[in-house]
Amino acid sequence: MPIIKSAKKRVKLNKKAAVRNAKTKKSVKLALKQFKTALKDGKNLPKKQSSLQSNIDKAAKKNVIHKNKANRLKSRMAKQAKASSKTTTKKAAPKAKKTVKKTK
């Protein structure tokens, strides 16, 4: 245990910061998990994507995660969302062939 008053204050502040950082990290992990489940189900994907993006931005702003890691996570998320939207549109609406009758 520290003896100096300022060192005691730093211990208190570090504990508060650790709790705050853990909460922020947990919210990012939870949003990432929800995004992945929404990706599999195909439901509420834009809402989960925006939620994850905002949580990642907040964590990067608070220096809980590095800004390059935040950008990398957002980029990967966008690629996955785009790929899933392409596959769902192809499966959902197959085009029917038109038949043309020839007359003499």
Secondary structure, DSSP 8 states (H G I E B T S, - for coil): ---SHHHHHHHHHHHHHHHHHHHHHHHHHHHHHHHHHHHHHTSSHHHHHHHHHHHHHHHHHTTSS-HHHHHHHHHHHHHHHHHHHHHHHHHH------------
